[in-house]
Amino acid sequence: MKRRVRNALLAVLTLAMLAATGCTSGTQSQQGAQRQLVIGATASPPTMDPTANDAAAIPQVLLYNVYETLVKMDSTGQLRPLLAQRWDLSTDRLTYTFLLDPGAKFASGRPVTAADVVWSIQRAKNDVASTTIKRQMALVESATATGERTVEVKLTRPSNGWLFDMSSTAGIVIDSQAQVDLASQPAGSGPFKLKQWTQGSAVTLEQNTNYWGTPGRFSEVTFRYFSDANAMNAAMLSGDLDIISNVAAPASLNQFNDRSRYNVIEGTTNAEVVLSMNNTAPHLNDVRVRQAIRYAIDRKALRDTVWAGKGTLIGSMVPPTDPWYEDLSGEYAFNPDKARQLLQEAGATGITLRLRLPSLPYATAAGPFVASQLKDVGINVVIDQLEFPASWIDTVLTKGDYDMSIVAHVEPRDIVRFANPDYYFHYQSEKFRTLIAEADAGTSDEYIAKMKEAAKLLSDDAAADWLFLLPNLIVTKPNITGVAPNATSLSFDVTTISAGR
């Protein structure tokens, strides 16, 4: 059977580039390995098992650093080999064959085998709590070890997105023989392993000295969590942090203007800041009310006010780094009179909606702005702040007990979430679901065309309001190098980061 072989040369080039970066001299490499890296972040992980729920804080720490996947998403959004040296796709686009790197091994010292990969895939398909992973793995008909290093995965239908999904949490490969509680002790193959986890406060990783690939450049990496953006900035200014992973108060960036002390990196993310709407809630089940809300909000003014003008206006659930991106930011231009007209037509004047916000800086800053603008058109808003992640996930994401919320959806290509009517948006469009399914199963050209059509439909239906796309604003000490400017995956990948003298 004729197969299309993915570019194995990329693996060689990748290894060459990593070697060039990490091996200036043996002494320098050894010194670098003794250094500690401290990273400031906002949301803390509720568990150490990336498959347990969909909180982005879990893969931020663990993906690529502790757990590895068959394929990896790089900073340009391209897939490259990781545990798999190469992969083939059958001509009917139903069967992937992965050839594992012979040197790959877990932190326990066991080799990564095809049996581990099959076990991990079957676990992800059948035994995990994450609704996202279950959806992504539902396409898998079978996974078979056809050799010690060869895995064959058959899909139920062709899919343009499945391999992309395998570069994230759905594709992590777990040591199937580890006798540990994965909720507190990861069992991966990455260059770092868990040293200590103080829930809500910090996660410390230590170098996996037996790592099979290019070793980590730090003896320890600590993620410290701050609910207060000013406190995180203060920690950076006092020298307690090496990196702010994403500045949570962009108006404060001028504190880091001294280039002898700080580098400021500005890129883009996949994080659409969404004014979520419960499409089945009273009043919001009327498209005219949702459209009125979109007309009532001046998104440019909101971004300029609450995020210091940083970030991109997008108009639908698609960042500019996606191949089907179209600029829809001009849709629903600020028009309070149009909003009032639609509310009157819907018989929804003087209504009250609950805005349940996670305790995250962009949400708590944007909430009062949204409430004020909706009040101007006749919608009363009651703001309720929920602790993030636990309370918000339980109340809003799981139980759907809300009218509106504001949260950044950071998962790559997450427009597909709207195709699930049970997801907390409760968007009920059969046409949208059909477009997403046809796009995924279609040719490359059909994929892009159908996804563009789906994104436009989502905007027309006002299934939500997309306030802006979070920028990737990173502050580092001047000796820190190798930080990717764009956040294309859920990982804060420390494997590329180095510290000079």
C-alpha positions as CSV (number, residue, x, y, z in Angstrom):
1,M,0.0,0.0,0.0
2,K,1.4,3.4,-1.0
3,R,2.1,5.6,1.9
4,R,2.9,9.3,2.3
5,V,6.0,9.6,4.5
6,R,6.4,12.5,6.8
7,N,9.7,14.3,6.6
8,A,12.1,12.2,8.7
9,L,14.9,14.7,7.8
10,L,13.2,17.2,10.1
11,A,14.2,15.0,13.1
12,V,17.9,15.2,12.1
13,L,17.7,19.0,11.6
14,T,16.0,19.4,14.9
15,L,18.7,17.4,16.7
16,A,21.4,19.3,15.0
17,M,19.9,22.7,16.0
18,L,19.4,21.5,19.6
19,A,23.0,20.3,19.7
20,A,24.3,23.6,18.3
21,T,22.3,25.5,20.9
22,G,23.1,23.4,23.9
23,C,26.8,22.5,23.4
24,T,28.8,25.7,23.1
25,S,31.2,24.1,25.5
26,G,31.0,21.1,27.9
27,T,31.8,23.3,30.9
28,Q,29.1,25.9,30.0
29,S,26.5,23.1,29.6
30,Q,27.4,21.5,32.9
31,Q,27.2,24.9,34.7
32,G,23.9,25.7,33.0
33,A,22.5,22.4,34.3
34,Q,23.2,23.5,37.8
35,R,21.1,26.6,37.6
36,Q,17.6,27.1,38.8
37,L,14.9,28.8,36.7
38,V,11.9,30.5,38.4
39,I,8.9,31.3,36.3
40,G,5.9,33.4,37.4
41,A,2.5,32.3,36.2
42,T,-1.2,32.9,37.1
43,A,-3.5,29.9,37.2
44,S,-2.2,26.9,39.2
45,P,-2.8,23.3,38.2
46,P,-5.5,21.4,40.2
47,T,-3.8,18.0,39.5
48,M,-0.7,16.6,38.0
49,D,-2.6,14.4,35.6
50,P,-3.2,16.3,32.3
51,T,-5.9,13.8,31.3
52,A,-8.0,14.4,34.5
53,N,-9.6,17.7,33.4
54,D,-9.2,20.4,30.8
55,A,-7.5,23.1,33.0
56,A,-4.8,24.7,30.8
57,A,-2.5,25.2,33.8
58,I,-1.7,21.4,33.9
59,P,-0.2,21.1,30.4
60,Q,1.4,24.5,30.8
61,V,3.8,22.9,33.3
62,L,3.9,19.2,32.2
63,L,3.5,19.1,28.4
64,Y,6.9,18.6,26.7
65,N,8.7,19.3,30.0
66,V,7.6,16.1,31.9
67,Y,5.3,14.3,29.5
68,E,6.2,13.8,25.8
69,T,4.0,13.0,22.8
70,L,4.7,11.2,19.5
71,V,4.7,14.5,17.7
72,K,5.3,18.0,19.0
73,M,4.0,21.5,18.0
74,D,6.8,24.0,17.6
75,S,6.6,27.7,18.1
76,T,5.6,28.3,14.5
77,G,2.6,25.9,14.7
78,Q,4.3,23.1,12.8
79,L,4.4,19.4,13.8
80,R,7.7,17.8,14.2
81,P,8.9,14.4,15.5
82,L,9.4,13.8,19.3
83,L,8.9,10.2,20.6
84,A,8.2,9.2,17.0
85,Q,11.1,9.4,14.6
86,R,8.7,9.4,11.7
87,W,5.1,8.6,10.8
88,D,3.3,7.3,7.7
89,L,-0.3,7.9,6.6
90,S,-2.1,5.4,4.4
91,T,-3.5,6.5,1.1
92,D,-7.1,6.2,2.4
93,R,-6.1,8.5,5.3
94,L,-7.3,6.0,7.9
95,T,-4.1,4.4,9.2
96,Y,-1.1,6.1,10.9
97,T,2.0,4.1,11.5
98,F,4.5,5.6,14.0
99,L,8.1,4.5,14.3
100,L,9.4,5.2,17.9
101,D,12.9,6.6,18.6
102,P,15.0,3.6,19.8
103,G,16.6,5.7,22.5
104,A,13.4,7.0,24.1
105,K,12.9,6.0,27.8
106,F,10.9,7.1,30.7
107,A,12.2,8.8,33.8
108,S,12.0,5.4,35.5
109,G,14.6,4.1,33.1
110,R,12.3,1.8,31.2
111,P,12.4,2.1,27.4
112,V,9.3,3.7,25.7
113,T,7.8,0.9,23.8
114,A,4.9,0.5,21.4
115,A,3.0,-1.2,24.1
116,D,3.2,1.9,26.3
117,V,1.9,4.0,23.4
118,V,-1.0,1.7,22.8
119,W,-1.8,1.6,26.5
120,S,-1.7,5.4,26.7
121,I,-4.0,5.8,23.6
122,Q,-6.5,3.3,25.0
123,R,-6.4,5.0,28.4
124,A,-7.1,8.4,26.7
125,K,-9.9,6.9,24.7
126,N,-11.6,5.0,27.5
127,D,-10.5,5.9,31.0
128,V,-9.9,9.7,31.4
129,A,-12.1,12.5,32.8
130,S,-11.1,15.1,30.2
131,T,-14.0,15.7,27.9
132,T,-11.7,17.3,25.3
133,I,-9.5,14.2,25.2
134,K,-12.5,11.9,24.9
135,R,-13.7,13.9,22.0
136,Q,-10.4,13.9,20.3
137,M,-9.8,10.2,20.8
138,A,-13.3,9.1,19.8
139,L,-12.0,8.8,16.2
140,V,-9.6,6.0,17.1
141,E,-10.9,2.6,16.0
142,S,-7.9,0.7,17.2
143,A,-4.3,1.0,18.3
144,T,-1.9,-1.9,17.8
145,A,1.7,-2.6,18.6
146,T,3.0,-4.2,15.4
147,G,6.5,-4.3,16.8
148,E,8.6,-3.2,19.7
149,R,8.9,0.3,18.2
150,T,6.0,0.4,15.7
151,V,2.5,1.5,16.5
152,E,-0.4,1.4,14.0
153,V,-3.5,3.6,14.7
154,K,-6.6,3.2,12.7
155,L,-9.2,5.9,12.6
156,T,-12.9,5.5,12.0
157,R,-12.8,8.2,9.3
158,P,-10.2,10.6,7.8
159,S,-9.4,13.5,10.0
160,N,-7.3,16.6,9.4
161,G,-7.2,17.4,13.1
162,W,-6.4,14.2,14.8
163,L,-2.6,14.2,14.4
164,F,-2.6,17.9,15.5
165,D,-4.6,16.8,18.7
166,M,-1.9,14.1,19.3
167,S,0.7,16.9,19.8
168,S,-1.2,18.0,23.0
169,T,-2.5,16.3,26.1
170,A,-4.4,13.6,24.2
171,G,-1.1,12.3,22.9
172,I,1.0,12.1,26.0
173,V,2.7,8.8,26.5
174,I,2.6,7.5,30.0
175,D,4.8,4.8,31.6
176,S,2.3,2.0,31.7
177,Q,4.3,0.1,34.3
178,A,4.5,3.0,36.8
179,Q,2.9,2.1,40.1
180,V,2.1,5.7,41.1
181,D,-1.0,7.9,41.5
182,L,-0.8,10.0,38.3
183,A,-2.8,12.8,40.0
184,S,0.2,13.6,42.2
185,Q,3.2,11.9,40.5
186,P,3.6,12.1,36.8
187,A,5.3,9.2,34.9
188,G,6.6,10.6,31.7
189,S,9.7,10.6,29.5
190,G,10.5,14.3,29.4
191,P,13.8,16.1,30.3
192,F,12.3,17.0,33.7
193,K,10.3,15.2,36.5
194,L,8.2,16.4,39.3
195,K,10.1,17.3,42.5
196,Q,7.5,19.1,44.6
197,W,4.0,20.4,44.2
198,T,2.5,22.8,46.7
199,Q,-1.1,23.1,45.4
200,G,-2.1,26.7,44.6
201,S,1.4,28.0,45.2
202,A,4.2,26.4,43.2
203,V,5.4,23.4,41.2
204,T,9.0,22.5,41.1
205,L,10.5,20.3,38.4
206,E,14.0,18.7,38.6
207,Q,16.2,17.6,35.8
208,N,15.8,14.1,34.6
209,T,19.4,13.2,34.6
210,N,18.7,10.0,32.6
211,Y,16.9,11.9,29.8
212,W,17.2,10.2,26.5
213,G,17.5,13.4,24.4
214,T,19.1,16.8,24.7
215,P,19.1,17.3,28.5
216,G,17.3,20.1,30.3
217,R,19.5,23.1,30.9
218,F,18.5,23.7,34.5
219,S,18.8,21.6,37.6
220,E,15.4,22.8,38.8
221,V,12.5,24.8,37.2
222,T,9.9,26.3,39.6
223,F,6.6,27.7,38.5
224,R,5.3,30.2,41.1
225,Y,1.7,31.2,41.0
226,F,0.3,34.7,41.6
227,S,-3.3,35.7,41.8
228,D,-2.3,39.3,41.9
229,A,-0.5,40.7,38.8
230,N,1.2,43.4,40.7
231,A,2.6,40.9,43.2
232,M,4.1,39.0,40.2
233,N,5.6,42.1,38.8
234,A,7.0,43.0,42.2
235,A,8.6,39.6,42.4
236,M,10.2,40.1,39.0
237,L,11.5,43.6,40.0
238,S,13.0,42.3,43.2
239,G,14.9,39.6,41.3
240,D,12.8,36.6,42.7
241,L,11.7,35.6,39.2
242,D,13.7,34.8,36.0
243,I,10.6,34.9,33.8
244,I,7.1,36.2,33.8
245,S,5.4,33.7,31.6
246,N,2.6,36.1,30.5
247,V,2.3,39.6,31.8
248,A,-1.1,39.8,33.6
249,A,-1.1,43.6,33.7
250,P,0.1,45.0,30.4
251,A,-0.2,48.6,31.6
252,S,2.7,47.8,33.9
253,L,5.1,46.9,31.1
254,N,6.9,50.2,31.4
255,Q,8.4,49.0,34.7
256,F,10.5,46.7,32.6
257,N,11.9,49.3,30.2
258,D,15.5,49.0,31.5
259,R,17.0,46.7,28.8
260,S,20.1,46.1,31.0
261,R,17.8,44.3,33.5
262,Y,14.9,42.9,31.4
263,N,14.0,41.6,28.0
264,V,10.4,42.1,26.9
265,I,9.1,39.6,24.3
266,E,5.8,40.2,22.5
267,G,4.1,37.6,20.4
268,T,0.8,36.0,19.9
269,T,-1.2,33.2,21.5
270,N,-4.2,31.0,20.8
271,A,-6.0,32.5,23.8
272,E,-9.3,34.0,22.6
273,V,-10.8,36.1,25.5
274,V,-14.4,35.0,25.1
275,L,-17.5,36.7,26.5
276,S,-19.1,33.3,26.8
277,M,-22.9,33.1,26.6
278,N,-25.1,30.2,27.7
279,N,-27.0,29.8,24.5
280,T,-29.9,27.9,26.2
281,A,-30.3,30.4,29.1
282,P,-33.5,32.5,29.2
283,H,-33.1,35.5,26.9
284,L,-29.8,34.3,25.5
285,N,-31.6,31.5,23.6
286,D,-32.8,34.4,21.3
287,V,-30.1,35.3,18.7
288,R,-31.3,38.9,18.7
289,V,-30.3,39.3,22.4
290,R,-26.9,37.8,21.7
291,Q,-26.4,40.0,18.7
292,A,-27.5,43.0,20.8
293,I,-24.8,42.2,23.3
294,R,-22.2,42.1,20.6
295,Y,-23.3,45.5,19.2
296,A,-23.3,47.0,22.7
297,I,-19.7,46.3,23.5
298,D,-16.9,48.5,22.1
299,R,-14.2,45.8,22.0
300,K,-11.4,48.1,20.9
301,A,-12.1,50.4,23.8
302,L,-12.3,47.4,26.1
303,R,-8.9,46.1,25.0
304,D,-7.4,49.5,25.2
305,T,-8.8,50.1,28.7
306,V,-8.2,46.7,30.4
307,W,-5.2,45.4,28.5
308,A,-3.3,48.5,27.6
309,G,-4.1,48.2,23.9
310,K,-2.2,44.9,23.7
311,G,-3.8,42.0,21.8
312,T,-5.6,41.4,18.5
313,L,-9.3,42.0,17.7
314,I,-10.5,38.9,15.9
315,G,-14.3,38.6,15.7
316,S,-14.6,34.8,15.9
317,M,-12.9,31.8,17.5
318,V,-9.9,31.9,15.2
319,P,-6.4,33.4,15.9
320,P,-4.3,34.7,13.0
321,T,-2.0,31.7,13.2
322,D,-4.7,29.3,12.1
323,P,-4.7,28.6,8.3
324,W,-8.5,29.5,8.0
325,Y,-8.2,32.9,9.7
326,E,-10.2,35.7,8.3
327,D,-10.4,39.1,9.9
328,L,-14.0,39.3,11.3
329,S,-13.2,42.0,13.8
330,G,-15.4,44.5,11.9
331,E,-18.5,42.3,12.4
332,Y,-20.9,43.8,15.0
333,A,-19.2,47.2,15.1
334,F,-20.0,49.2,18.2
335,N,-23.6,50.4,17.8
336,P,-25.6,50.9,21.0
337,D,-28.7,52.1,19.1
338,K,-28.7,48.8,17.1
339,A,-28.4,46.9,20.3
340,R,-31.4,48.7,21.9
341,Q,-33.4,48.0,18.7
342,L,-32.7,44.3,18.8
343,L,-33.5,44.0,22.5
344,Q,-36.8,45.8,21.9
345,E,-37.7,43.5,19.0
346,A,-36.9,40.5,21.2
347,G,-39.0,41.9,24.1
348,A,-35.9,41.7,26.3
349,T,-35.7,45.3,27.7
350,G,-34.7,45.6,31.3
351,I,-33.5,42.0,31.6
352,T,-30.9,40.9,34.2
353,L,-28.0,38.5,33.4
354,R,-25.5,36.9,35.6
355,L,-21.8,37.5,34.7
356,R,-19.8,34.8,36.5
357,L,-16.1,35.7,36.3
358,P,-13.1,33.6,37.1
359,S,-10.5,35.2,39.4
360,L,-8.2,36.0,36.5
361,P,-6.8,39.4,35.8
362,Y,-8.2,39.9,32.3
363,A,-11.6,38.7,33.4
364,T,-11.9,40.8,36.5
365,A,-10.7,43.8,34.6
366,A,-13.1,43.3,31.6
367,G,-16.2,42.4,33.6
368,P,-17.1,45.9,35.0
369,F,-16.4,47.4,31.5
370,V,-18.9,44.9,29.9
371,A,-21.4,45.4,32.7
372,S,-21.3,49.2,32.2
373,Q,-21.8,49.0,28.4
374,L,-24.6,46.5,28.7
375,K,-26.3,48.7,31.3
376,D,-26.2,51.6,28.7
377,V,-28.5,49.5,26.4
378,G,-30.8,48.3,29.1
379,I,-29.3,45.0,30.3
380,N,-28.6,44.8,34.0
381,V,-25.6,42.7,34.9
382,V,-24.9,41.0,38.2
383,I,-21.2,40.2,38.6
384,D,-20.2,37.2,40.6
385,Q,-16.5,36.3,41.0
386,L,-15.5,32.7,41.3
387,E,-12.2,31.3,42.4
388,F,-10.3,29.8,39.4
389,P,-9.8,27.1,38.5
390,A,-11.8,24.9,40.9
391,S,-15.0,27.0,41.6
392,W,-15.3,28.4,38.1
393,I,-14.8,25.0,36.4
394,D,-17.3,23.4,38.7
395,T,-20.0,26.1,38.5
396,V,-19.6,27.4,34.9
397,L,-17.8,24.8,32.8
398,T,-19.2,21.7,34.4
399,K,-22.7,22.6,35.6
400,G,-23.4,25.4,33.2
401,D,-24.8,27.6,36.0
402,Y,-24.3,31.0,34.4
403,D,-25.6,33.4,31.8
404,M,-22.3,35.0,30.7
405,S,-18.7,34.6,31.7
406,I,-15.3,35.9,30.5
407,V,-12.4,33.4,30.0
408,A,-9.5,32.9,27.7
409,H,-9.8,29.7,25.7
410,V,-6.1,28.8,25.2
411,E,-6.4,25.4,23.5
412,P,-5.2,25.5,19.9
413,R,-7.9,25.3,17.2
414,D,-10.6,25.2,19.9
415,I,-13.4,26.5,17.6
416,V,-14.5,22.9,17.4
417,R,-15.7,23.2,21.0
418,F,-18.8,25.0,19.7
419,A,-19.7,21.8,17.8
420,N,-20.5,20.1,21.1
421,P,-24.0,21.2,22.3
422,D,-23.2,19.8,25.7
423,Y,-20.2,22.1,26.2
424,Y,-20.8,25.0,28.4
425,F,-21.6,27.4,25.5
426,H,-24.6,25.1,24.7
427,Y,-24.5,26.3,21.1
428,Q,-27.2,24.4,19.2
429,S,-26.4,24.8,15.5
430,E,-26.7,21.6,13.4
431,K,-25.3,23.5,10.4
432,F,-22.2,24.4,12.4
433,R,-21.7,20.8,13.5
434,T,-22.0,19.6,10.0
435,L,-19.4,22.2,8.7
436,I,-16.9,21.2,11.3
437,A,-17.4,17.5,10.5
438,E,-17.1,18.0,6.8
439,A,-14.0,20.2,7.3
440,D,-12.2,17.6,9.4
441,A,-12.9,14.7,6.9
442,G,-12.4,16.7,3.7
443,T,-9.4,17.5,1.6
444,S,-6.9,20.1,2.6
445,D,-8.7,22.7,0.5
446,E,-12.0,21.7,1.8
447,Y,-10.7,21.8,5.4
448,I,-9.8,25.5,5.1
449,A,-12.9,26.5,3.2
450,K,-15.3,24.8,5.5
451,M,-13.5,26.1,8.6
452,K,-13.8,29.6,7.3
453,E,-17.5,29.1,6.7
454,A,-17.9,27.7,10.2
455,A,-16.1,30.7,11.8
456,K,-18.3,33.1,9.9
457,L,-21.5,31.3,10.9
458,L,-20.3,31.3,14.6
459,S,-20.0,35.1,14.3
460,D,-23.3,35.6,12.5
461,D,-25.1,33.6,15.2
462,A,-23.4,35.6,18.0
463,A,-22.7,32.3,19.8
464,A,-20.3,34.3,22.0
465,D,-18.5,37.6,21.8
466,W,-14.8,37.5,21.2
467,L,-13.3,40.5,23.1
468,F,-9.7,40.2,22.0
469,L,-6.9,37.7,21.5
470,L,-4.4,37.7,24.4
471,P,-0.9,38.7,23.4
472,N,2.1,36.7,24.5
473,L,3.8,39.2,26.7
474,I,6.9,37.7,28.4
475,V,9.5,39.4,30.6
476,T,12.8,37.8,31.3
477,K,16.1,38.6,32.8
478,P,18.6,39.6,30.1
479,N,20.6,36.4,30.4
480,I,17.6,34.2,29.5
481,T,17.4,33.1,25.9
482,G,15.4,30.6,23.9
483,V,11.9,31.7,25.0
484,A,9.5,31.2,22.1
485,P,7.7,34.4,21.2
486,N,4.5,32.7,20.2
487,A,2.4,30.4,22.4
488,T,1.2,27.9,19.8
489,S,0.6,25.0,22.2
490,L,-0.6,24.6,25.8
491,S,2.9,24.1,27.0
492,F,5.3,26.7,28.5
493,D,8.1,24.8,27.0
494,V,11.3,25.2,29.0
495,T,13.3,22.7,27.0
496,T,14.4,25.4,24.6
497,I,15.4,27.9,27.3
498,S,18.9,28.7,28.4
499,A,20.6,31.0,30.9
500,G,23.9,32.8,30.1
501,R,26.3,34.1,32.7
